[in-house]
């Protein structure tokens, strides 16, 4: 009897222990919000590949192997505000657009002007910068407006609004226009006398004047140059990425981070 009694007591104890264990596991599995928190964390850590052209100071340039500049800092802030991460790559101008087309790149940021023609192929974020074109010429140049560039050698970055402005004025077959992969190459040819002028975005021209102003150059602001706005681009229809980017832009404009970054690069 004692042995039987001991045996039954042990069975009951084991059963209670098992029930308690099952109850604990069940309670843990049903913790409210546990799966939601994990899902939210996974969503926040999504990383988008971003292409740029890092030969466009003060927006993007290379320091060693690192891409730096206004847009590099802005992109990090937008990603933080939008709840995602970025892998920024110096793809170059044309490969940036090709990467978006083929899906190898999720986002593009490179002082890309929002135009109706580009909007036929890509979706743009909300604007993050206002710009216009300027003409960079030697101080002794007689050029005072866009019309004065007729018959002169003009450097532009290929497939940009700077190129479009010159082509619209003098025609797409104008022999004096010379396209470059990036603005630094055009400025180098201007400094060496192989060009008479360079047409580029105002912030870029002003940045180069800071560096080469003592060598005798000036900027020309033609009244015919229209206001432009920059935006990030995604493949047309990629609403998920676009929504995150716009949320990030909205956040940094509201919390003051945008103005803080802007002031670091554009003292005016």
Secondary structure as GFF3:
##gff-version 3
##sequence-region A 1 268
A	DSSP	alpha_helix	2	29	.	.	.	ID=ss1
A	DSSP	alpha_helix	34	44	.	.	.	ID=ss2
A	DSSP	beta_strand	47	52	.	.	.	ID=ss3
A	DSSP	beta_strand	55	56	.	.	.	ID=ss4
A	DSSP	beta_strand	60	63	.	.	.	ID=ss5
A	DSSP	beta_strand	66	68	.	.	.	ID=ss6
A	DSSP	alpha_helix	70	82	.	.	.	ID=ss7
A	DSSP	beta_strand	85	90	.	.	.	ID=ss8
A	DSSP	alpha_helix	93	102	.	.	.	ID=ss9
A	DSSP	beta_strand	107	108	.	.	.	ID=ss10
A	DSSP	alpha_helix	116	119	.	.	.	ID=ss11
A	DSSP	beta_strand	122	124	.	.	.	ID=ss12
A	DSSP	beta_strand	129	131	.	.	.	ID=ss13
A	DSSP	beta_strand	133	138	.	.	.	ID=ss14
A	DSSP	three_ten_helix	146	149	.	.	.	ID=ss15
A	DSSP	beta_strand	154	157	.	.	.	ID=ss16
A	DSSP	alpha_helix	161	170	.	.	.	ID=ss17
A	DSSP	beta_strand	177	180	.	.	.	ID=ss18
A	DSSP	alpha_helix	183	191	.	.	.	ID=ss19
A	DSSP	beta_strand	197	201	.	.	.	ID=ss20
A	DSSP	alpha_helix	202	212	.	.	.	ID=ss21
A	DSSP	three_ten_helix	213	215	.	.	.	ID=ss22
A	DSSP	beta_strand	217	220	.	.	.	ID=ss23
A	DSSP	beta_strand	228	230	.	.	.	ID=ss24
A	DSSP	beta_strand	233	235	.	.	.	ID=ss25
A	DSSP	alpha_helix	239	254	.	.	.	ID=ss26
A	DSSP	alpha_helix	257	265	.	.	.	ID=ss27
###
